[in-house]
Amino acid sequence: MDLISKILYELWNTPMSYKGTRVNLFGLPIFKNHSSGSVRTTLSRLRKKGIIDNGDRGWHLTHAGKKYMKKKLDSLRQFSDSFTKDTSKNLIVMFDIPETKKAEREWFRWHLKKFNYVMIQKSVWVGPAPLPTDFLNYLKEIKLKNCVKTFKLAKSYDILK
């Protein structure tokens, strides 16, 4: 987990501080593995972006920060399938997910691998049909559905050829 994620996670979950320093349930400093300068710089950047703010009760997430964290936590949603490695590969998935949604693109590729899809090109994959319904509904929810196209093959794709 990178420093930004750690800071935002702690602001989301930890209401405790001691002498201005965030501490865990046992009173131990949370960011002991990072230099104070690194933490200060990261806090400053997050404040400039409007994700966090330093009020009279210390650092806290803004409304935009809570929205950002919710999106981050939702992007970790996991899906399962009932396909085995032997299942015939009869669906082509092509996608063009914008560079601004790089994390979502990597999440999408990770799930295709999990669903036993094989990469033909970076954005062209072949695997078993159909993709799980809850996965497709989630793509619609996170506004990726229009970036993904599927094509049913008349004959199964043979990987060995």
DSSP file (Angstrom, degrees, kcal/mol; ACC not computed):
  #  RESIDUE AA STRUCTURE BP1 BP2  ACC     N-H-->O    O-->H-N    N-H-->O    O-->H-N    TCO  KAPPA ALPHA  PHI   PSI    X-CA   Y-CA   Z-CA
    1    1 A M              0   0    0      0, 0.0     2,-0.0     0, 0.0     0, 0.0   0.000 360.0 360.0 360.0 130.4    0.0    0.0    0.0
    2    2 A D     >  -     0   0    0      1,-0.1     4,-2.3     4,-0.0     5,-0.2  -0.257 360.0-102.4 -76.8 168.5    1.5    3.4   -1.0
    3    3 A L  H  > S+     0   0    0      1,-0.2     4,-2.7     2,-0.2     5,-0.2   0.870 120.1  54.1 -61.2 -40.4    1.8    6.3    1.5
    4    4 A I  H  > S+     0   0    0      1,-0.2     4,-2.7     2,-0.2     5,-0.2   0.943 110.3  46.4 -60.0 -47.8   -1.2    8.1    0.0
    5    5 A S  H  > S+     0   0    0      1,-0.2     4,-2.6     2,-0.2    -2,-0.2   0.894 112.0  51.4 -62.3 -40.2   -3.4    5.1    0.5
    6    6 A K  H  X S+     0   0    0     -4,-2.3     4,-2.5     2,-0.2    -1,-0.2   0.931 111.8  46.6 -62.5 -45.6   -2.1    4.6    4.0
    7    7 A I  H  X S+     0   0    0     -4,-2.7     4,-2.5     1,-0.2     5,-0.2   0.949 115.5  44.8 -62.1 -49.5   -2.8    8.2    5.0
    8    8 A L  H  X S+     0   0    0     -4,-2.7     4,-1.9     1,-0.2    -1,-0.2   0.890 112.9  51.5 -64.1 -38.9   -6.3    8.2    3.5
    9    9 A Y  H  X S+     0   0    0     -4,-2.6     4,-2.2    -5,-0.2     5,-0.2   0.929 111.6  46.9 -62.4 -45.2   -7.1    4.8    5.1
   10   10 A E  H  X S+     0   0    0     -4,-2.5     4,-3.4     1,-0.2    -2,-0.2   0.892 111.8  49.7 -66.5 -39.0   -6.0    6.0    8.5
   11   11 A L  H  < S+     0   0    0     -4,-2.5    50,-0.3     1,-0.2    -1,-0.2   0.841 112.8  49.6 -66.1 -31.2   -8.0    9.2    8.2
   12   12 A W  H  < S+     0   0    0     -4,-1.9    -2,-0.2    -5,-0.2    -1,-0.2   0.881 128.1  20.0 -71.3 -39.7  -11.0    7.1    7.2
   13   13 A N  H  < S+     0   0    0     -4,-2.2    -2,-0.2    -5,-0.1    -3,-0.2   0.673 109.4  70.3-109.0 -21.1  -10.7    4.6   10.0
   14   14 A T     <  +     0   0    0     -4,-3.4    -1,-0.1    -5,-0.2    10,-0.0  -0.874  38.6 172.2-114.2 111.2   -8.7    6.1   12.9
   15   15 A P        +     0   0    0      0, 0.0     2,-0.3     0, 0.0    -1,-0.1   0.403  53.0 100.6 -91.3   4.8  -10.1    9.0   15.0
   16   16 A M        +     0   0    0      7,-0.3     7,-1.4     2,-0.0     2,-0.3  -0.699  39.6 164.2 -99.9 141.6   -7.2    8.9   17.6
   17   17 A S  E     -A   22   0A   0     -2,-0.3     2,-0.4     5,-0.2     5,-0.2  -0.985  21.1-154.2-145.8 156.6   -4.2   11.1   17.8
   18   18 A Y  E >  S-A   21   0A   0      3,-2.7     3,-1.7    -2,-0.3    -2,-0.0  -0.975  82.3 -17.0-134.6 118.5   -1.6   11.9   20.5
   19   19 A K  T 3  S-     0   0    0     -2,-0.4    -1,-0.1     1,-0.3     3,-0.1   0.876 130.3 -51.2  51.7  41.9    0.2   15.3   20.5
   20   20 A G  T 3  S+     0   0    0      1,-0.2     2,-0.5    39,-0.0    -1,-0.3   0.428 115.7 113.5  82.4  -1.2   -0.9   15.8   16.9
   21   21 A T  E <  S-A   18   0A   0     -3,-1.7    -3,-2.7     9,-0.0    -1,-0.2  -0.892  71.2-117.2-107.8 132.6    0.3   12.4   15.6
   22   22 A R  E     -A   17   0A   0     -2,-0.5     8,-1.7    -5,-0.2     9,-0.4  -0.450  39.8-175.9 -64.7 133.4   -2.0    9.7   14.4
   23   23 A V  B     -B   29   0B   0     -7,-1.4    -7,-0.3     6,-0.2     2,-0.0  -0.921  20.8-122.0-130.4 157.2   -1.8    6.7   16.6
   24   24 A N    >   -     0   0    0      4,-2.3     3,-2.1    -2,-0.3    -1,-0.1  -0.148  51.7 -76.1 -84.2-172.0   -3.3    3.2   16.5
   25   25 A L  T 3  S+     0   0    0      1,-0.3    -1,-0.1     2,-0.1    -2,-0.0   0.767 133.6  50.7 -57.5 -28.2   -5.4    1.6   19.2
   26   26 A F  T 3  S-     0   0    0      2,-0.1    -1,-0.3     3,-0.0     0, 0.0   0.379 119.0-107.5 -93.4   3.0   -2.2    1.0   21.3
   27   27 A G  S <  S+     0   0    0     -3,-2.1    -2,-0.1     1,-0.3     3,-0.0   0.603  73.5 139.7  82.5  11.3   -0.9    4.6   21.0
   28   28 A L        -     0   0    0      1,-0.1    -4,-2.3     2,-0.0    -1,-0.3  -0.701  62.7 -99.7 -89.5 140.2    1.9    3.7   18.6
   29   29 A P  B >   -B   23   0B   0      0, 0.0     3,-0.6     0, 0.0    -6,-0.2  -0.301  26.5-149.2 -58.5 138.5    2.6    6.0   15.7
   30   30 A I  T 3  S+     0   0    0     -8,-1.7     3,-0.3     1,-0.2    -7,-0.1   0.855  89.9  46.7 -79.3 -36.8    1.0    4.8   12.5
   31   31 A F  T >   +     0   0    0     -9,-0.4     3,-1.6     1,-0.2    -1,-0.2  -0.160  67.0 130.5-102.5  40.1    3.5    6.2   10.0
   32   32 A K  T <   +     0   0    0     -3,-0.6    -1,-0.2     1,-0.3    -2,-0.1   0.716  68.5  60.3 -67.2 -20.4    6.7    5.1   11.7
   33   33 A N  T 3  S+     0   0    0     -3,-0.3     2,-0.4     2,-0.1    -1,-0.3   0.438  99.6  67.1 -86.8   1.5    8.1    3.6    8.5
   34   34 A H  S <  S-     0   0    0     -3,-1.6    -3,-0.0   -31,-0.0     2,-0.0  -0.941  89.4-109.9-123.1 144.0    8.0    6.9    6.7
   35   35 A S     >  -     0   0    0     -2,-0.4     4,-2.1     1,-0.1     5,-0.2  -0.349  27.6-119.7 -67.8 152.4   10.1   10.0    7.3
   36   36 A S  H  > S+     0   0    0      1,-0.2     4,-2.7     2,-0.2     5,-0.2   0.851 114.8  55.9 -62.5 -33.5    8.2   13.0    8.8
   37   37 A G  H  > S+     0   0    0      2,-0.2     4,-2.5     1,-0.2    -1,-0.2   0.898 106.7  49.4 -64.3 -40.9    9.1   15.0    5.8
   38   38 A S  H  > S+     0   0    0      2,-0.2     4,-2.3     1,-0.2    -2,-0.2   0.910 112.6  47.0 -64.6 -42.9    7.6   12.5    3.4
   39   39 A V  H  X S+     0   0    0     -4,-2.1     4,-2.7     2,-0.2    -2,-0.2   0.928 112.8  49.8 -64.7 -44.7    4.4   12.4    5.5
   40   40 A R  H  X S+     0   0    0     -4,-2.7     4,-2.3     1,-0.2    -2,-0.2   0.919 111.9  47.9 -59.8 -45.1    4.2   16.2    5.6
   41   41 A T  H  X S+     0   0    0     -4,-2.5     4,-2.2     2,-0.2    -1,-0.2   0.911 112.9  48.0 -63.0 -43.4    4.8   16.5    1.8
   42   42 A T  H  X S+     0   0    0     -4,-2.3     4,-2.5     2,-0.2    -2,-0.2   0.909 111.1  50.8 -65.0 -42.3    2.1   13.9    1.1
   43   43 A L  H  X S+     0   0    0     -4,-2.7     4,-2.2     1,-0.2    -1,-0.2   0.906 109.9  51.3 -60.2 -41.3   -0.4   15.6    3.5
   44   44 A S  H  X S+     0   0    0     -4,-2.3     4,-2.3     2,-0.2    -2,-0.2   0.915 110.4  47.9 -62.8 -44.1    0.3   18.9    1.7
   45   45 A R  H  X S+     0   0    0     -4,-2.2     4,-1.7     2,-0.2    -2,-0.2   0.916 112.1  49.0 -63.5 -43.5   -0.4   17.5   -1.7
   46   46 A L  H  <>S+     0   0    0     -4,-2.5     5,-2.3     1,-0.2     6,-1.0   0.869 110.9  51.2 -65.4 -35.5   -3.6   15.8   -0.5
   47   47 A R  H ><5S+     0   0    0     -4,-2.2     3,-1.1    -5,-0.2    -2,-0.2   0.912 107.8  51.7 -66.6 -42.5   -4.7   19.1    1.0
   48   48 A K  H 3<5S+     0   0    0     -4,-2.3    -1,-0.2     1,-0.3    -2,-0.2   0.835 108.3  52.2 -63.3 -32.3   -4.0   21.0   -2.2
   49   49 A K  T 3<5S-     0   0    0     -4,-1.7    -1,-0.3    -5,-0.2    -2,-0.2   0.575 115.6-118.5 -79.3  -9.0   -6.1   18.4   -4.1
   50   50 A G  T < 5S+     0   0    0     -3,-1.1    15,-0.4    -4,-0.4    14,-0.3   0.663  82.9 117.0  82.5  16.1   -9.0   19.0   -1.6
   51   51 A I  S   <S+     0   0    0     -5,-2.3    11,-2.2    -6,-0.2    14,-0.3   0.838  79.6  18.3 -85.8 -35.4   -9.0   15.4   -0.4
   52   52 A I  E     -C   61   0C   0     -6,-1.0     2,-0.3     9,-0.2    -2,-0.2  -0.862  66.3-162.8-129.3 166.3   -8.0   16.2    3.2
   53   53 A D  E     -C   60   0C   0      7,-2.3     7,-2.3    -2,-0.3     2,-0.7  -0.985  19.8-131.3-147.1 155.4   -8.1   19.3    5.4
   54   54 A N  E     +C   59   0C   0     -2,-0.3     5,-0.2     5,-0.2     2,-0.1  -0.876  40.4 163.7-111.6  98.9   -6.5   20.4    8.7
   55   55 A G  E >   -C   58   0C   0      3,-1.8     3,-1.7    -2,-0.7    -2,-0.0  -0.207  57.5 -75.5-100.4-167.0   -9.2   21.9   10.9
   56   56 A D  T 3  S+     0   0    0      1,-0.3     3,-0.1    -2,-0.1    -2,-0.0   0.722 131.9  50.0 -67.2 -20.3   -9.4   22.6   14.7
   57   57 A R  T 3  S-     0   0    0      1,-0.4    -1,-0.3     3,-0.0     2,-0.1   0.214 120.6-103.3-101.5  16.4   -9.7   18.9   15.4
   58   58 A G  E <   -C   55   0C   0     -3,-1.7    -3,-1.8     2,-0.1    -1,-0.4  -0.469  68.3 -12.1  99.5-169.7   -6.8   17.9   13.3
   59   59 A W  E     +C   54   0C   0     -5,-0.2     2,-0.3    -2,-0.1    -5,-0.2  -0.405  68.7 163.6 -67.9 138.7   -6.5   16.3    9.9
   60   60 A H  E     -C   53   0C   0     -7,-2.3    -7,-2.3    -2,-0.1     2,-0.2  -0.985  40.4 -95.5-152.0 159.4   -9.7   14.9    8.4
   61   61 A L  E     -C   52   0C   0    -50,-0.3    -9,-0.2    -2,-0.3     2,-0.1  -0.550  36.5-139.6 -74.9 139.2  -11.2   13.7    5.1
   62   62 A T     >  -     0   0    0    -11,-2.2     4,-2.3    -2,-0.2     5,-0.2  -0.308  34.4 -94.6 -83.8 178.4  -13.2   16.3    3.2
   63   63 A H  H  > S+     0   0    0      1,-0.2     4,-2.1     2,-0.2     5,-0.2   0.925 131.1  49.4 -60.0 -43.6  -16.4   15.3    1.4
   64   64 A A  H  > S+     0   0    0    -14,-0.3     4,-2.3     1,-0.2    -1,-0.2   0.864 109.4  52.8 -63.3 -35.7  -14.4   14.9   -1.8
   65   65 A G  H  > S+     0   0    0    -15,-0.4     4,-2.6   -14,-0.3    -1,-0.2   0.885 108.0  49.4 -66.9 -39.6  -11.9   12.7    0.2
   66   66 A K  H  X S+     0   0    0     -4,-2.3     4,-2.4     2,-0.2    -2,-0.2   0.893 111.9  49.1 -65.7 -39.0  -14.7   10.5    1.4
   67   67 A K  H  X S+     0   0    0     -4,-2.1     4,-2.2     2,-0.2    -2,-0.2   0.913 111.5  49.8 -64.1 -43.1  -16.0   10.1   -2.1
   68   68 A Y  H  X S+     0   0    0     -4,-2.3     4,-2.3     1,-0.2    -2,-0.2   0.915 112.2  47.4 -61.2 -45.4  -12.4    9.3   -3.3
   69   69 A M  H  X S+     0   0    0     -4,-2.6     4,-3.0     2,-0.2     5,-0.2   0.889 109.3  53.1 -65.9 -39.5  -12.0    6.7   -0.6
   70   70 A K  H  X S+     0   0    0     -4,-2.4     4,-2.7     1,-0.2    -1,-0.2   0.922 110.5  47.9 -60.5 -43.2  -15.4    5.1   -1.3
   71   71 A K  H  X S+     0   0    0     -4,-2.2     4,-1.9     2,-0.2    -2,-0.2   0.911 112.5  49.4 -63.3 -41.9  -14.4    4.8   -5.0
   72   72 A K  H  < S+     0   0    0     -4,-2.3     4,-0.4     2,-0.2    -2,-0.2   0.926 113.7  45.2 -61.9 -46.0  -11.0    3.3   -3.9
   73   73 A L  H >< S+     0   0    0     -4,-3.0     3,-1.0     1,-0.2    -2,-0.2   0.882 112.9  50.7 -67.7 -38.3  -12.7    0.7   -1.6
   74   74 A D  H >< S+     0   0    0     -4,-2.7     3,-2.0     1,-0.2    -1,-0.2   0.834  99.8  64.7 -67.1 -32.0  -15.3   -0.2   -4.2
   75   75 A S  T 3< S+     0   0    0     -4,-1.9    -1,-0.2     1,-0.3    -2,-0.2   0.659  92.1  65.1 -68.2 -12.1  -12.7   -0.7   -6.8
   76   76 A L  T <  S+     0   0    0     -3,-1.0    -1,-0.3    -4,-0.4    -2,-0.2   0.388  71.8 133.9 -88.1   4.7  -11.4   -3.6   -4.8
   77   77 A R    <   -     0   0    0     -3,-2.0     2,-0.3     1,-0.1    -3,-0.0  -0.303  45.2-147.9 -59.3 135.2  -14.6   -5.6   -5.3
   78   78 A Q        -     0   0    0     33,-0.0     2,-0.3     0, 0.0    -1,-0.1  -0.802  11.8-164.7-110.1 148.1  -13.9   -9.2   -6.2
   79   79 A F        -     0   0    0     -2,-0.3     2,-0.3    56,-0.0    35,-0.0  -0.946   3.8-155.0-129.5 150.6  -15.8  -11.5   -8.4
   80   80 A S        -     0   0    0     -2,-0.3     2,-0.3    35,-0.0    55,-0.1  -0.795   6.8-161.4-120.7 166.6  -15.7  -15.3   -8.8
   81   81 A D        -     0   0    0     -2,-0.3    50,-0.1    33,-0.2    34,-0.0  -0.828  25.7-130.2-137.5 175.4  -16.6  -17.5  -11.7
   82   82 A S        +     0   0    0     -2,-0.3     2,-0.2    33,-0.1    33,-0.0   0.158  66.6 119.7-114.9  17.2  -17.4  -21.2  -12.3
   83   83 A F        -     0   0    0     45,-0.1     2,-0.2     4,-0.0    -2,-0.1  -0.553  46.8-154.7 -84.1 146.9  -15.0  -21.7  -15.2
   84   84 A T    >   -     0   0    0     -2,-0.2     3,-1.1    31,-0.1    -2,-0.1  -0.685  34.9-102.9-108.8 170.7  -12.2  -24.2  -15.2
   85   85 A K  T 3  S+     0   0    0      1,-0.2    -1,-0.0    -2,-0.2    -2,-0.0   0.776 121.6  56.1 -64.1 -24.3   -9.0  -24.0  -17.3
   86   86 A D  T 3  S+     0   0    0      2,-0.1    -1,-0.2     3,-0.0     3,-0.1   0.627  77.9 117.7 -83.2 -14.1  -10.4  -26.6  -19.6
   87   87 A T  S <  S-     0   0    0     -3,-1.1    -4,-0.0     1,-0.1     0, 0.0  -0.263  77.8-100.8 -57.7 137.5  -13.6  -24.7  -20.4
   88   88 A S        -     0   0    0      1,-0.1     2,-1.0     2,-0.1    41,-0.4  -0.302  28.0-129.2 -64.2 143.5  -13.8  -23.8  -24.1
   89   89 A K  E     +D  157   0D   0     68,-0.5    68,-3.4    39,-0.2    -1,-0.1  -0.805  49.3 144.8 -98.1 100.4  -12.8  -20.3  -25.0
   90   90 A N  E     +     0   0D   0     -2,-1.0    63,-2.5    37,-0.7     2,-0.4   0.067  45.0  77.6-129.2  24.9  -15.6  -18.9  -27.1
   91   91 A L  E     -DE 152 127D   0     36,-1.7    36,-2.3    61,-0.2     2,-0.5  -0.988  57.7-154.1-138.5 128.0  -15.8  -15.2  -26.2
   92   92 A I  E     -DE 151 126D   0     59,-3.0    59,-2.5    -2,-0.4     2,-0.5  -0.869   9.8-163.3 -98.5 132.3  -13.6  -12.4  -27.4
   93   93 A V  E     -DE 150 125D   0     32,-3.1    32,-2.8    -2,-0.5     2,-0.4  -0.974   8.8-179.1-116.1 122.7  -13.4   -9.4  -25.0
   94   94 A M  E     +DE 149 124D   0     55,-3.1    55,-3.3    -2,-0.5     2,-0.3  -0.956   7.3 177.1-119.2 139.7  -12.1   -6.1  -26.5
   95   95 A F  E     -D  148   0D   0     28,-2.0     2,-0.2    -2,-0.4    53,-0.2  -0.989  27.9-167.9-145.0 153.9  -11.7   -3.0  -24.4
   96   96 A D        +     0   0    0     51,-2.2    52,-0.1    -2,-0.3    -2,-0.0  -0.716  20.7 177.9-138.2  82.4  -10.5    0.6  -24.6
   97   97 A I        -     0   0    0     -2,-0.2    47,-0.1     1,-0.1    -2,-0.1  -0.783  34.8-110.3 -91.6 125.9  -10.4    1.9  -21.1
   98   98 A P    >   -     0   0    0      0, 0.0     3,-1.9     0, 0.0     7,-0.2  -0.060  19.2-115.6 -57.7 154.8   -9.0    5.5  -21.0
   99   99 A E  G >  S+     0   0    0      1,-0.3     3,-1.0     2,-0.1     4,-0.1   0.781 114.1  67.1 -59.6 -29.1   -5.6    6.3  -19.4
  100  100 A T  G 3  S+     0   0    0      1,-0.3    -1,-0.3     2,-0.1     3,-0.2   0.677 100.6  50.2 -68.0 -15.3   -7.4    8.3  -16.8
  101  101 A K  G <>  +     0   0    0     -3,-1.9     4,-2.1     1,-0.2    -1,-0.3  -0.306  69.2 139.2-115.1  47.2   -8.9    5.1  -15.5
  102  102 A K  H <> S+     0   0    0     -3,-1.0     4,-2.3     1,-0.2     5,-0.2   0.886  70.2  52.0 -60.6 -42.5   -5.6    3.1  -15.3
  103  103 A A  H  > S+     0   0    0      1,-0.2     4,-2.3     2,-0.2    -1,-0.2   0.905 110.5  48.6 -62.7 -40.9   -6.4    1.4  -11.9
  104  104 A E  H  > S+     0   0    0      2,-0.2     4,-2.5     1,-0.2    -1,-0.2   0.873 109.5  53.2 -66.2 -36.4   -9.8    0.2  -13.3
  105  105 A R  H  X S+     0   0    0     -4,-2.1     4,-2.5     2,-0.2    -2,-0.2   0.919 110.7  45.8 -64.6 -43.9   -8.0   -1.1  -16.4
  106  106 A E  H  X S+     0   0    0     -4,-2.3     4,-2.3     2,-0.2    -2,-0.2   0.893 112.5  51.2 -65.7 -39.5   -5.5   -3.1  -14.4
  107  107 A W  H  X S+     0   0    0     -4,-2.3     4,-2.0     2,-0.2    -2,-0.2   0.909 110.4  50.0 -61.1 -42.8   -8.4   -4.4  -12.2
  108  108 A F  H  X S+     0   0    0     -4,-2.5     4,-2.2     2,-0.2    -2,-0.2   0.930 111.3  47.3 -63.1 -47.6  -10.3   -5.4  -15.3
  109  109 A R  H  X S+     0   0    0     -4,-2.5     4,-2.2     1,-0.2    -1,-0.2   0.897 109.4  54.7 -61.0 -40.5   -7.3   -7.3  -16.7
  110  110 A W  H  X S+     0   0    0     -4,-2.3     4,-2.1     1,-0.2    -1,-0.2   0.905 109.2  47.7 -60.2 -42.1   -6.7   -9.0  -13.4
  111  111 A H  H  X S+     0   0    0     -4,-2.0     4,-2.2     2,-0.2    -1,-0.2   0.877 107.0  55.7 -69.1 -36.7  -10.3  -10.3  -13.4
  112  112 A L  H  <>S+     0   0    0     -4,-2.2     5,-2.6     2,-0.2    -1,-0.2   0.928 109.4  47.3 -60.0 -42.5  -10.0  -11.5  -17.0
  113  113 A K  H ><5S+     0   0    0     -4,-2.2     3,-1.8     1,-0.2    -2,-0.2   0.922 110.5  52.2 -61.3 -43.4   -7.0  -13.6  -15.9
  114  114 A K  H 3<5S+     0   0    0     -4,-2.1    -1,-0.2     1,-0.3    -2,-0.2   0.835 105.6  54.8 -62.1 -33.1   -9.0  -14.8  -12.9
  115  115 A F  T 3<5S-     0   0    0     -4,-2.2    -1,-0.3    -5,-0.1    -2,-0.2   0.257 124.0-106.2 -84.0  12.2  -11.8  -15.9  -15.3
  116  116 A N  T < 5 +     0   0    0     -3,-1.8     2,-0.2     1,-0.2    -3,-0.2   0.820  67.1 155.0  65.9  35.0   -9.3  -17.9  -17.3
  117  117 A Y      < -     0   0    0     -5,-2.6     2,-0.4    -6,-0.2    10,-0.2  -0.614  35.1-138.6 -87.0 154.6   -9.1  -15.6  -20.2
  118  118 A V  E     -F  126   0D   0      8,-3.1     8,-2.4    -2,-0.2     2,-0.4  -0.941  15.0-122.9-117.4 134.9   -6.0  -15.5  -22.4
  119  119 A M  E     +F  125   0D   0     -2,-0.4     6,-0.2     6,-0.2     3,-0.1  -0.636  30.5 170.6 -80.0 126.8   -4.5  -12.3  -23.7
  120  120 A I  E    S-     0   0D   0      4,-3.0     2,-0.3     1,-0.6     5,-0.2   0.797  81.1  -8.1 -95.5 -45.5   -4.1  -12.0  -27.4
  121  121 A Q  E >  S-F  124   0D   0      3,-2.0     3,-1.4     0, 0.0    -1,-0.6  -0.862  91.0 -87.1-136.9 172.1   -3.1   -8.4  -27.3
  122  122 A K  T 3  S+     0   0    0     -2,-0.3     3,-0.0     1,-0.3    -3,-0.0   0.841 129.8  25.4 -52.6 -36.4   -3.1   -6.0  -24.3
  123  123 A S  T 3  S+     0   0    0      1,-0.1   -28,-2.0   -29,-0.0     2,-0.4   0.186 111.6  77.0-116.8  17.4   -6.8   -5.1  -24.9
  124  124 A V  E <   +EF  94 121D   0     -3,-1.4    -4,-3.0   -30,-0.2    -3,-2.0  -0.976  56.4 168.4-129.9 118.5   -8.0   -8.2  -26.7
  125  125 A W  E     -EF  93 119D   0    -32,-2.8   -32,-3.1    -2,-0.4     2,-0.4  -0.910  19.4-153.9-128.6 153.3   -8.7  -11.3  -24.6
  126  126 A V  E     +EF  92 118D   0     -8,-2.4    -8,-3.1    -2,-0.3   -34,-0.2  -0.989  32.7 123.9-129.7 140.1  -10.4  -14.6  -25.3
  127  127 A G  E     -E   91   0D   0    -36,-2.3   -36,-1.7    -2,-0.4   -37,-0.7  -0.939  55.5 -37.8-170.3-170.6  -12.1  -16.9  -22.8
  128  128 A P        -     0   0    0      0, 0.0   -39,-0.2     0, 0.0   -45,-0.1  -0.317  68.9 -91.5 -70.6 149.0  -15.2  -18.8  -21.7
  129  129 A A  S    S+     0   0    0    -41,-0.4     2,-0.1     1,-0.1   -41,-0.1  -0.795  86.0  30.1-109.7 154.3  -18.6  -17.3  -22.2
  130  130 A P  S    S-     0   0    0      0, 0.0     3,-0.1     0, 0.0    -1,-0.1   0.733  70.1-133.1 -90.0 165.9  -20.5  -15.6  -20.7
  131  131 A L        -     0   0    0      1,-0.1     5,-0.1    -2,-0.1    -2,-0.1  -0.477  49.0 -83.0 -67.4 147.6  -18.9  -13.2  -18.3
  132  132 A P     >  -     0   0    0      0, 0.0     4,-2.1     0, 0.0     3,-0.3  -0.251  34.6-131.3 -56.7 138.5  -20.6  -13.3  -14.8
  133  133 A T  H  > S+     0   0    0      1,-0.2     4,-2.5     2,-0.2     5,-0.2   0.885 106.4  52.3 -60.0 -43.2  -23.7  -11.1  -14.7
  134  134 A D  H  > S+     0   0    0      1,-0.2     4,-1.8     2,-0.2    -1,-0.2   0.842 108.7  52.3 -65.5 -30.8  -22.7   -9.4  -11.4
  135  135 A F  H  > S+     0   0    0     -3,-0.3     4,-2.0     2,-0.2    -2,-0.2   0.925 110.4  47.1 -67.0 -45.4  -19.4   -8.5  -13.0
  136  136 A L  H  X S+     0   0    0     -4,-2.1     4,-1.7     1,-0.2    -2,-0.2   0.885 111.3  51.7 -64.0 -39.0  -21.1   -7.0  -16.0
  137  137 A N  H  X S+     0   0    0     -4,-2.5     4,-2.0     1,-0.2    -1,-0.2   0.882 108.9  50.9 -64.0 -37.9  -23.5   -5.1  -13.8
  138  138 A Y  H  X S+     0   0    0     -4,-1.8     4,-2.3     2,-0.2    -2,-0.2   0.874 105.2  56.1 -68.3 -36.7  -20.5   -3.7  -11.8
  139  139 A L  H  <>S+     0   0    0     -4,-2.0     5,-3.3     1,-0.2     6,-1.1   0.904 108.9  47.9 -59.1 -40.3  -18.9   -2.6  -15.0
  140  140 A K  H ><5S+     0   0    0     -4,-1.7     3,-1.2     4,-0.2    -2,-0.2   0.905 109.8  53.1 -64.7 -41.6  -22.0   -0.6  -15.8
  141  141 A E  H 3<5S+     0   0    0     -4,-2.0    -2,-0.2     1,-0.3    -1,-0.2   0.869 112.1  43.1 -62.9 -39.7  -22.0    0.8  -12.2
  142  142 A I  T 3<5S-     0   0    0     -4,-2.3    -1,-0.3    -5,-0.1    -2,-0.2   0.234 117.7-112.6 -94.3  14.8  -18.3    2.1  -12.5
  143  143 A K  T < 5S+     0   0    0     -3,-1.2    -3,-0.2    -5,-0.1    -2,-0.1   0.863  86.8 113.0  60.6  43.1  -19.0    3.4  -16.0
  144  144 A L    >>< +     0   0    0     -5,-3.3     3,-1.8    -6,-0.1     4,-0.5   0.469  44.9  93.5-113.0  -9.1  -16.8    1.0  -17.9
  145  145 A K  G >4 S+     0   0    0     -6,-1.1     3,-1.2     1,-0.3    -5,-0.1   0.859  84.9  51.9 -55.3 -40.3  -19.5   -0.9  -19.8
  146  146 A N  G 34 S+     0   0    0      1,-0.2    -1,-0.3    -7,-0.2    -2,-0.1   0.623 104.7  58.1 -73.8 -11.6  -19.2    1.3  -22.9
  147  147 A C  G <4 S+     0   0    0     -3,-1.8   -51,-2.2   -52,-0.1     2,-0.4   0.519  99.1  71.0 -91.3  -6.9  -15.5    0.7  -23.0
  148  148 A V  E <<  -D   95   0D   0     -3,-1.2     2,-0.4    -4,-0.5   -53,-0.2  -0.933  57.3-175.9-119.6 132.3  -15.9   -3.1  -23.3
  149  149 A K  E     -D   94   0D   0    -55,-3.3   -55,-3.1    -2,-0.4     2,-0.4  -0.971   7.3-160.6-123.9 140.9  -17.2   -5.1  -26.3
  150  150 A T  E     -D   93   0D   0     -2,-0.4     2,-0.4   -57,-0.2   -57,-0.2  -0.940   3.2-167.2-122.6 146.5  -17.7   -8.8  -26.4
  151  151 A F  E     -D   92   0D   0    -59,-2.5   -59,-3.0    -2,-0.4     2,-0.4  -0.988  17.2-137.3-134.5 123.4  -18.0  -11.1  -29.4
  152  152 A K  E     -D   91   0D   0     -2,-0.4     2,-0.3   -61,-0.2   -61,-0.2  -0.650  23.0-136.0 -79.5 130.4  -19.3  -14.7  -29.3
  153  153 A L  E     -     0   0D   0    -63,-2.5     3,-0.1    -2,-0.4     4,-0.0  -0.646   5.4-143.2 -87.8 143.9  -17.2  -17.0  -31.5
  154  154 A A  E    S+     0   0D   0     -2,-0.3     2,-0.3     1,-0.2    -1,-0.1   0.808  92.1  28.8 -71.5 -30.4  -18.8  -19.6  -33.7
  155  155 A K  E    S-     0   0D   0    -66,-0.1    -1,-0.2    -3,-0.0     0, 0.0  -0.976  98.8 -96.2-132.6 143.8  -16.0  -22.1  -32.9
  156  156 A S  E     -     0   0D   0     -2,-0.3     2,-0.4     1,-0.1   -66,-0.2  -0.256  40.4-112.8 -60.5 144.1  -13.9  -22.3  -29.8
  157  157 A Y  E     -D   89   0D   0    -68,-3.4     2,-0.7   -30,-0.1   -68,-0.5  -0.660  23.9-145.8 -79.4 127.9  -10.5  -20.6  -29.9
  158  158 A D    >   -     0   0    0     -2,-0.4     3,-0.9     1,-0.2   -70,-0.0  -0.871   7.9-164.9 -99.6 113.9   -7.6  -23.1  -29.8
  159  159 A I  T 3  S+     0   0    0     -2,-0.7    -1,-0.2     1,-0.2    -2,-0.0   0.799  82.4  63.6 -68.0 -30.4   -4.7  -21.6  -27.8
  160  160 A L  T 3         0   0    0      1,-0.3    -1,-0.2     0, 0.0    -2,-0.0   0.661 360.0 360.0 -73.7 -15.7   -2.1  -24.1  -29.1
  161  161 A K    <         0   0    0     -3,-0.9    -1,-0.3     0, 0.0    -2,-0.1   0.501 360.0 360.0 -77.9 360.0   -2.4  -23.1  -32.8
